[in-house]
């Protein structure tokens, strides 16, 4: 299963952004969104190191709510992984 992770852009240098989600920071390629207007504070969905879509803060929060619920369910089920 593949997931896109919503992350917030902290800084941008050319086509690379430093992004953060849940206290974890990563360098992310913005190459696939080079025609989007992006700036620090924006949210993007990141998949295998590439920003693939710009999203609203509410969309990012909603995705994290779903991911947190999935993780909680897995933690409650012994031997689930």
Buried (B, 14 or more C-beta within 10 A) or exposed (E): EEEBBBBBBEEBEEBBBBBBBEEEEEEBBBEBBEEEEBEEEBBBBBBEEBBBBBBEEEBBEEBBEEBEEEEEEEEEEEEEE
